[in-house]
Amino acid sequence: MIVVSFFTACKGDINTELKGKTFEYSNGLYGSNRIWSSYKFERSGNVYHESQVGNAPKFDTKGCALYYTLEDKTLTIYHGSRGWKKEVRNTVYASGEYFDDYLVIDGLRYMLQ
């Protein structure tokens, strides 16, 4: 039981650097040319993602679980078990790099808010 507690505590410590932070990307345009996206790293260790391209309806992961790992500067966000098909669960949702005041995910720079 002590070993299980140790590993659980260590796993939580890996992700503390991003907890409670929100990062946002915007191309600075408006209307149909606008691209906006954000990643919110919740204190629970989950990740919430939302985005909007142009005038299309907003996409978000409400009701679906995402979780992440951070090893050195390498950030990997995974599909969780809630809300995703079995074929998708625990596969990579997005990946990138973490810097103190911004993230680079899929080539886009998300600034700390």
DONUGU-44685 format. One record per atom (N, C-alpha, C): x, y, z. Coordinates in steps of 0.05 Angstrom, whole numbers, padded with zeros to 5 digits, always signed. Example, Ala and Ser with C-alpha at 12.3 -4.5 7.8 and 13.67 -1.06 7.14 Angstrom:
2
+00264-00114+00156/+00246-00090+00156/+00264-00066+00156/+00257-00045+00142/+00273-00021+00143/+00258+00001+00157/
//
This chain:
113
+00016-00024+00000/+00000+00000+00000/+00017+00025+00000/+00040+00024+00014/+00058+00047+00014/+00069+00053-00013/+00076+00031-00028/+00086+00034-00055/+00066+00047-00073/+00040+00039-00071/+00019+00051-00087/+00016+00081-00081/+00017+00087-00055/+00015+00116-00047/+00038+00132-00058/+00062+00120-00058/+00085+00134-00067/+00083+00141-00097/+00075+00121-00113/+00072+00125-00142/+00050+00144-00148/+00028+00143-00134/+00006+00162-00138/+00015+00190-00132/+00030+00194-00110/+00040+00220-00103/+00059+00230-00124/+00077+00213-00134/+00096+00221-00154/+00082+00229-00180/+00063+00214-00188/+00048+00220-00213/+00036+00248-00211/+00024+00254-00188/+00012+00280-00184/+00032+00303-00185/+00056+00298-00175/+00077+00318-00175/+00087+00324-00203/+00086+00306-00221/+00095+00310-00248/+00079+00333-00261/+00053+00335-00255/+00036+00354-00268/+00030+00379-00253/+00043+00385-00232/+00036+00408-00216/+00044+00434-00229/+00064+00434-00247/+00073+00459-00259/+00052+00474-00276/+00034+00459-00287/+00014+00471-00304/-00014+00475-00291/-00018+00463-00268/-00044+00464-00255/-00053+00492-00250/-00078+00497-00258/-00090+00523-00254/-00083+00544-00275/-00068+00536-00296/-00060+00555-00316/-00076+00552-00342/-00081+00574-00355/-00095+00575-00381/-00076+00587-00402/-00075+00575-00425/-00059+00584-00447/-00078+00589-00471/-00073+00611-00486/-00091+00618-00507/-00076+00625-00533/-00087+00617-00555/-00076+00624-00582/-00098+00640-00597/-00089+00661-00610/-00107+00675-00628/-00090+00686-00651/-00101+00684-00676/-00087+00695-00699/-00091+00725-00701/-00107+00737-00683/-00110+00766-00683/-00130+00777-00703/-00143+00759-00718/-00162+00768-00738/-00190+00766-00727/-00210+00776-00741/-00238+00776-00732/-00255+00764-00754/-00280+00757-00746/-00299+00747-00766/-00292+00720-00776/-00296+00716-00802/-00292+00690-00814/-00263+00681-00816/-00245+00700-00812/-00216+00694-00813/-00204+00688-00785/-00220+00690-00764/-00210+00687-00737/-00204+00658-00731/-00181+00653-00718/-00175+00627-00706/-00168+00632-00677/-00182+00618-00659/-00178+00621-00630/-00179+00594-00617/-00162+00590-00597/-00161+00564-00583/-00149+00568-00556/-00158+00552-00536/-00146+00553-00510/-00145+00526-00497/-00125+00523-00479/-00122+00499-00462/-00122+00508-00433/-00140+00497-00417/-00141+00503-00389/-00133+00478-00374/-00112+00481-00358/-00102+00459-00341/-00114+00461-00314/-00133+00445-00308/-00148+00447-00283/-00132+00436-00260/-00138+00444-00236/-00124+00435-00212/-00127+00405-00207/-00148+00393-00219/-00152+00364-00216/-00133+00348-00233/-00118+00361-00251/-00100+00347-00269/-00113+00342-00296/-00138+00349-00299/-00151+00347-00325/-00145+00372-00342/-00151+00369-00368/-00146+00391-00387/-00173+00397-00401/-00179+00422-00405/-00203+00430-00419/-00194+00445-00444/-00203+00438-00468/-00195+00451-00492/-00220+00462-00506/-00218+00486-00517/-00239+00497-00533/-00226+00513-00556/-00240+00514-00578/-00230+00529-00601/-00252+00537-00620/-00246+00557-00636/-00266+00566-00656/-00251+00576-00680/-00260+00568-00704/-00249+00577-00729/-00270+00593-00744/-00264+00618-00749/-00283+00635-00763/-00309+00637-00749/-00331+00635-00764/-00358+00637-00753/-00370+00610-00747/-00354+00589-00749/-00364+00562-00743/-00370+00559-00714/-00387+00540-00706/-00393+00537-00678/-00368+00530-00662/-00367+00538-00637/-00344+00533-00620/-00342+00503-00614/-00318+00492-00614/-00312+00465-00607/-00302+00465-00578/-00311+00447-00561/-00299+00444-00535/-00300+00415-00526/-00285+00409-00505/-00284+00382-00495/-00301+00378-00470/-00322+00395-00467/-00340+00393-00444/-00353+00365-00444/-00352+00352-00422/-00363+00325-00420/-00344+00303-00428/-00321+00310-00437/-00300+00291-00445/-00275+00296-00430/-00263+00275-00420/-00239+00277-00404/-00213+00278-00421/-00196+00296-00414/-00169+00298-00425/-00150+00298-00401/-00126+00286-00403/-00106+00288-00383/-00079+00292-00396/-00059+00299-00381/-00033+00305-00393/-00010+00295-00377/+00013+00293-00391/+00038+00288-00378/+00058+00310-00386/+00076+00316-00369/+00096+00336-00375/+00123+00324-00366/+00140+00319-00385/+00167+00308-00379/+00187+00328-00390/+00202+00340-00372/+00220+00362-00379/+00202+00384-00392/+00206+00389-00417/+00190+00409-00431/+00170+00397-00450/+00169+00371-00452/+00152+00357-00471/+00124+00352-00458/+00104+00364-00471/+00076+00362-00462/+00061+00343-00480/+00047+00324-00468/+00030+00306-00484/+00002+00306-00471/-00018+00312-00486/-00046+00311-00477/-00060+00287-00489/-00073+00272-00472/-00086+00246-00480/-00116+00248-00477/-00130+00232-00494/-00158+00227-00490/-00162+00212-00464/-00181+00219-00448/-00187+00204-00423/-00207+00183-00429/-00218+00171-00408/-00238+00150-00411/-00266+00160-00413/-00272+00184-00403/-00299+00194-00403/-00305+00209-00429/-00326+00201-00443/-00335+00216-00466/-00323+00209-00492/-00303+00192-00493/-00289+00184-00518/-00295+00155-00524/-00296+00148-00549/-00299+00120-00558/-00276+00103-00547/-00280+00078-00543/-00260+00060-00533/-00235+00060-00551/-00239+00063-00577/-00216+00063-00595/-00198+00087-00592/-00209+00108-00581/-00194+00133-00578/-00181+00136-00551/-00192+00124-00530/-00183+00128-00503/-00153+00123-00499/-00141+00140-00484/-00112+00139-00478/-00094+00141-00502/-00104+00153-00523/-00087+00159-00546/-00081+00189-00545/-00061+00198-00560/-00052+00226-00560/-00073+00244-00573/-00080+00265-00558/-00099+00285-00568/-00083+00308-00581/-00062+00316-00567/-00044+00338-00577/-00018+00335-00563/+00003+00347-00575/+00029+00346-00562/+00044+00372-00569/+00064+00378-00553/+00079+00402-00557/+00100+00406-00536/+00108+00431-00532/+00129+00438-00513/+00119+00459-00494/+00128+00458-00469/+00120+00477-00449/+00144+00495-00443/+00139+00521-00443/+00158+00541-00434/+00144+00557-00412/+00158+00571-00396/+00146+00583-00372/+00121+00600-00378/+00121+00616-00399/+00098+00633-00404/+00084+00627-00430/+00090+00605-00443/+00075+00597-00467/+00079+00567-00473/+00061+00557-00489/+00062+00529-00500/+00064+00531-00530/+00077+00511-00542/+00075+00508-00571/+00062+00481-00575/+00038+00481-00587/+00023+00457-00592/+00016+00457-00622/+00023+00436-00636/+00017+00433-00664/+00026+00458-00679/+00049+00469-00672/+00061+00491-00686/+00050+00519-00678/+00030+00520-00661/+00018+00545-00653/+00028+00553-00625/+00032+00578-00621/+00042+00589-00595/+00019+00598-00578/+00014+00584-00556/-00007+00591-00537/+00005+00606-00514/-00004+00631-00509/+00007+00648-00489/-00008+00644-00462/+00007+00645-00440/-00004+00644-00413/-00022+00667-00409/-00046+00662-00398/-00066+00683-00393/-00066+00691-00364/
//
